[in-house]
Amino acid sequence: MKKIVISALLAVCTGNCFQSCTNLDEDVYSYIQTDDFFKNEQEMVMNIGRIYDYMKQYTHYFNMWGALTISADEAICPFREGNLWWDNGVWIDLHSHNFHSHVNNNAWDFIFGGVALCNQILYMIEESPVDFASKPNLIAEVKVMRAWFYMNGIDLFGNIPFTDNFKDEGLPPQKDRQFLFPWIEKELKENVEALPAIPATSNYGRPTQAMAYTVLAKLYINAEEWIGKEMWQETVNVCAKVRKLGMTLESDYFANFKVNNENSKENIMVVVYDNVQTSGDWTYNFKLHQETLYTLSQQTFGIVDFCWDGFCVTESLYNSYDENDVRRKSWLAGPQYDKSGNPLMYRGEPFSYNVSVTSLYDPQNPAKTEDGARCAKYEYEDGLQGSMSNDFVIYRYADVLMMEGEALVRMGKATEALPLFNEVRRRAGVAEYTASQLTLDEILAERGREFAWEGLRRQDQIRFGTWGKAWDFKEPSEDYKKLFPIPYWALLSNPTLQQEPGYTN
């Protein structure tokens, strides 16, 4: 049965039962008493399942995925004819780096609501008198997830509120990256060995050693940016640990994004979705088809849902693919056809998706309905209605190979890095690199092609020094905009918080 493990974990959860909190000490689920619940291992495991239910918010276009994707050079959501996709200018502001304290509230809410949930679950487990052999393993699992939430916090916001104790009273103090970096590192290193080695049916969608080491690699590879310290060798070391665990690349790039992608040998961390088992509130659904496709594309894939004609790939990213690159098939461009191969018709003419976009925001000359190549990286299921059943991929083994290769190049060891990059290149059907071709510019470009729309691009651009440069419909932006501003309501609710330098609102 598809995703049976997570489906069982979520049996006591509903998609709309948890509201993210504005205070890390908020007593979430205060009506659940430890004296009356969690009397055995199964109930504790089901309680932990609330974390993975909560994770389903990640892909909502107003949440983490939308903020990470539209603010980078890989996607735009233009103001379109018919006054579509205005949304108070949020997509224009995100892509233009016109960040302000109203622009990214949901990502903040997601991160610290996740921390609060992990703190509460840890409290419940530790307070329960029930003991069993795997209890330390469950504690380790929750601590690794909490470390992942905090890593996202320092990545996006820099100086953030911190508490690791559900019983703490008062407002959580603001801590900087210099404090949180070693705390996250310690949490990961102390708990990784208590996790199963790699994803399997028995632990699907939950942390593994491969996941924890990958998060640690993310911490190390961004250390120069985050704490001013190069940690390239540490990156190489933990990536090598993942390789020794037995992860492998799928021979078919798109196998990682199929409807039934739980069988992928490459996916390390995913958000689990199932159209039947894990539907619920629409903010907990994976709706890429609606966010990117024009509604005529329903006829191409047999989609039941009306599609919204929104997100599209930037022209520069689309044009960066070699014509023989299989990953170029991630995008719908040119003439479009129905399932029977008949041309789709629009305004009496054959319908095509244009690679170029008329404008990002011009009320007098808005982007056309057909402007922008659309995402087909994830398989669209015939008869799709509601949430997609594809699991959203956060980390893949290809990323581990390329992080290790990048770190080696940065240490002047391009020859050692070649096999790592070329393993990925061979699968893409493009020419293998030579050592002289492994420049940092080329590595960034290759990461863009390999991980398009997977939520990694913002972090990559900052690390490679291109975040503040101009790109499609974006002018150069100031250095302080490497961080998003703290939401205004978070500042109001916690007077101990100080806004990030450079922001005035």
Disulfide bonds with the S-S distance in Angstrom:
none
